[in-house]
Amino acid sequence: MTDTLFMWGITLWMFIMVGALFIGGFFMFRKFLRRMPKEDGYSELDWQDYYIEKGLPLWDDDTKALLNELVSPVPELFRQVAKERIAGRISKVALDEGVKKIELDQIMKGYIIATPKKDHRFMKKKLDQLEIDYTPYEALFQYADDEKEKFSIFEQTEKVKQLG
């Protein structure tokens, strides 16, 4: 009886470990795919880092604080990744528009496009809490990041320009 119970325990532990390895491997593979160079020789993360670095002088303390507040609902484990993704997109929008300083308009455009569609409900709730009106940007919600449509969030520049 004890041997049988022990064998079932080992078997159960084996399935749990294999499942954990598959889950971890899935997320590592996704990160690997984002690091893969595209046709231009740069990856999605390379462009993200480029725009963050190039747009850094455009950020002030208030806009950084707003960005931190906007990503606060994201779980701590993923918050830095989300913050970098959104900051890269906001910086790209600001650089494309040629502004001297990032304002709420650029933050809203970048925030909406960089936020996955599945998280829009939480995003709208956070914007309502902060009493930020997002209705002028409703058209951008359709261009937001979507897991089913594999496009780069940095490819939406023309659509953002048309709205602005």
C-alpha positions as CSV (number, residue, x, y, z in Angstrom):
1,M,0.0,0.0,0.0
2,T,2.8,2.5,1.0
3,D,4.8,1.6,-2.1
4,T,1.8,2.2,-4.4
5,L,1.0,5.5,-2.7
6,F,4.7,6.5,-3.0
7,M,4.7,5.6,-6.8
8,W,1.5,7.7,-7.4
9,G,3.1,10.6,-5.6
10,I,6.2,10.3,-7.7
11,T,4.1,10.1,-10.9
12,L,2.0,13.2,-9.8
13,W,5.2,15.1,-9.0
14,M,6.6,14.2,-12.5
15,F,3.5,15.6,-14.2
16,I,3.7,18.8,-12.2
17,M,7.4,19.3,-13.0
18,V,6.8,18.6,-16.7
19,G,3.9,21.0,-16.8
20,A,6.0,23.7,-15.0
21,L,8.8,23.2,-17.6
22,F,6.4,23.5,-20.5
23,I,4.8,26.7,-19.1
24,G,8.3,28.3,-18.4
25,G,9.5,27.2,-21.8
26,F,6.5,28.8,-23.5
27,F,7.2,32.2,-21.9
28,M,11.0,31.9,-22.6
29,F,10.3,31.1,-26.2
30,R,8.0,34.1,-26.6
31,K,10.8,36.3,-25.2
32,F,13.2,34.7,-27.6
33,L,10.9,35.4,-30.6
34,R,10.7,39.1,-29.6
35,R,14.5,39.2,-29.6
36,M,14.7,37.7,-33.1
37,P,15.7,40.3,-35.8
38,K,13.0,41.3,-38.3
39,E,13.6,42.2,-41.9
40,D,15.4,45.5,-41.0
41,G,17.9,43.6,-38.8
42,Y,16.5,44.8,-35.5
43,S,14.1,43.0,-33.1
44,E,11.0,44.4,-31.4
45,L,13.0,44.8,-28.2
46,D,15.8,46.6,-30.0
47,W,13.4,49.1,-31.3
48,Q,11.8,49.5,-27.9
49,D,15.1,50.2,-26.3
50,Y,16.1,52.6,-29.1
51,Y,12.9,54.7,-28.7
52,I,13.2,54.7,-24.9
53,E,16.8,56.0,-25.0
54,K,16.0,58.5,-27.8
55,G,12.9,59.8,-26.0
56,L,14.3,60.0,-22.5
57,P,14.9,63.8,-22.6
58,L,11.3,64.3,-23.4
59,W,10.1,62.8,-20.1
60,D,9.7,64.9,-17.0
61,D,8.9,63.8,-13.4
62,D,5.2,64.3,-13.8
63,T,4.9,62.1,-16.9
64,K,7.1,59.4,-15.3
65,A,4.9,59.4,-12.3
66,L,1.8,59.1,-14.5
67,L,3.4,56.2,-16.3
68,N,4.1,54.5,-13.0
69,E,0.5,55.0,-11.9
70,L,-0.8,53.6,-15.2
71,V,1.2,50.4,-14.9
72,S,0.4,50.0,-11.2
73,P,-2.5,47.4,-11.8
74,V,0.0,45.1,-13.6
75,P,1.3,42.4,-11.3
76,E,4.7,43.2,-9.8
77,L,6.4,40.4,-11.7
78,F,5.5,41.8,-15.1
79,R,5.3,45.5,-14.2
80,Q,8.8,46.5,-15.5
81,V,8.3,44.7,-18.8
82,A,4.9,46.4,-19.3
83,K,6.4,49.8,-18.3
84,E,9.2,49.5,-20.8
85,R,6.9,48.4,-23.6
86,I,4.5,51.3,-22.9
87,A,7.3,53.8,-22.5
88,G,8.9,52.7,-25.8
89,R,5.6,53.2,-27.6
90,I,4.9,56.6,-25.9
91,S,8.4,57.7,-26.8
92,K,7.9,56.7,-30.5
93,V,4.7,58.6,-30.7
94,A,6.3,61.7,-29.2
95,L,9.3,61.5,-31.5
96,D,7.1,61.0,-34.5
97,E,5.1,64.0,-33.6
98,G,8.2,66.1,-33.0
99,V,7.1,67.4,-29.6
100,K,9.6,69.1,-27.1
101,K,8.0,67.4,-24.1
102,I,5.8,64.4,-23.6
103,E,2.2,65.4,-22.7
104,L,-1.0,63.5,-21.8
105,D,-1.9,63.2,-25.5
106,Q,1.2,61.2,-26.4
107,I,0.9,59.1,-23.2
108,M,-2.7,58.2,-24.1
109,K,-1.8,57.2,-27.7
110,G,1.1,55.1,-26.7
111,Y,-0.6,53.6,-23.7
112,I,-3.6,52.5,-25.7
113,I,-1.7,50.9,-28.5
114,A,0.9,49.2,-26.3
115,T,-1.7,47.7,-24.0
116,P,-3.0,44.3,-25.1
117,K,-6.7,44.2,-26.1
118,K,-7.4,41.6,-23.4
119,D,-6.4,44.2,-20.8
120,H,-8.5,47.1,-22.1
121,R,-11.2,46.6,-19.5
122,F,-8.6,47.1,-16.7
123,M,-7.0,50.0,-18.5
124,K,-10.3,51.8,-18.9
125,K,-11.0,51.2,-15.2
126,K,-7.6,52.7,-14.2
127,L,-8.2,55.7,-16.5
128,D,-11.6,56.3,-14.9
129,Q,-10.0,56.2,-11.5
130,L,-7.5,58.8,-12.5
131,E,-10.4,60.8,-14.1
132,I,-8.7,60.8,-17.5
133,D,-11.1,61.1,-20.5
134,Y,-10.1,58.5,-23.1
135,T,-13.1,59.1,-25.4
136,P,-11.0,61.2,-27.9
137,Y,-8.8,58.1,-28.4
138,E,-11.5,55.5,-28.9
139,A,-10.4,54.9,-32.5
140,L,-7.0,53.8,-31.3
141,F,-8.4,50.8,-29.3
142,Q,-8.7,48.8,-32.5
143,Y,-5.0,49.2,-33.3
144,A,-3.9,48.0,-29.8
145,D,-1.6,45.0,-29.4
146,D,-3.4,41.7,-30.1
147,E,-2.1,38.2,-29.5
148,K,-4.0,37.0,-32.6
149,E,-2.7,39.6,-35.0
150,K,1.1,39.4,-34.9
151,F,2.2,42.9,-35.7
152,S,4.7,45.2,-34.0
153,I,3.4,48.0,-31.8
154,F,5.9,50.2,-33.6
155,E,4.2,49.7,-37.0
156,Q,1.1,51.7,-36.1
157,T,2.6,55.1,-36.6
158,E,0.5,56.1,-39.6
159,K,-2.7,55.3,-37.8
160,V,-1.7,57.4,-34.8
161,K,-0.8,60.3,-37.1
162,Q,-4.2,60.1,-38.8
163,L,-6.0,60.3,-35.5
164,G,-3.9,63.2,-34.2
